[in-house]
Amino acid sequence: MMEIGRVCMKTAGRERGKICVVVDVLDENFVLIDGNVRRRRCNVDHLEPTPKKLDISKGARTETVLKALEEAGYEIEPWKLRRKEKAKEPKKEKPKAKKKVKEEKAKKKAKKKAKKEEEKAKKAKKSKGKGSKKQKQSKKK
């Protein structure tokens, strides 16, 4: 049976041939793995255990697993290291160009509103000159 901290090699799937570590035993057929693979549930039949066992706790974080693998002499995949570095970088400030865009949108809305009001005013003027036939006849008399 697999135990927590056991170093294994994947034998199936797209991560075939990569080194991983058992982080948690889910049941007799499945374990949670991490290391040079994505952290995921894996079938025990798809793993080949090695004689090495790392000293990690149940449910250890990815950083802890990678550090333990590195100390044991295993190479860490570059994409795992890049991901780790990105998390430490501070967020960049967003450019202030968005304010200009918002101002332009507000101006466009104001122009549309002004046009609608002008059209309403024109319609109101036209409708003032018009009346019903009876009103026109009574005015003529």
Long-range contacts (C-beta under 8 A, 24 or more apart in sequence): 1-25, 1-28, 2-31, 2-44, 2-47, 2-49, 3-53, 4-56, 4-57, 4-58, 5-53, 5-54, 5-55, 5-56, 5-68, 6-49, 6-50, 6-52, 6-53, 6-54, 7-35, 7-49, 7-50, 7-52, 7-53, 7-54, 7-69, 7-72, 7-74, 8-33, 8-47, 8-48, 8-49, 8-50, 9-47, 9-48, 9-50, 10-37, 10-42, 10-46, 10-47, 10-48, 11-46, 11-47, 11-48, 12-43, 12-45, 12-46, 13-46, 18-77, 19-69, 19-74, 20-47, 21-54, 21-56, 21-65, 21-68, 21-69, 22-47, 23-56, 23-58, 23-59, 23-60, 23-65, 24-58, 24-59, 32-59, 34-60, 34-62, 34-65, 35-65, 35-66, 35-69, 35-74, 36-69, 36-74, 36-75, 36-76, 36-77, 36-80
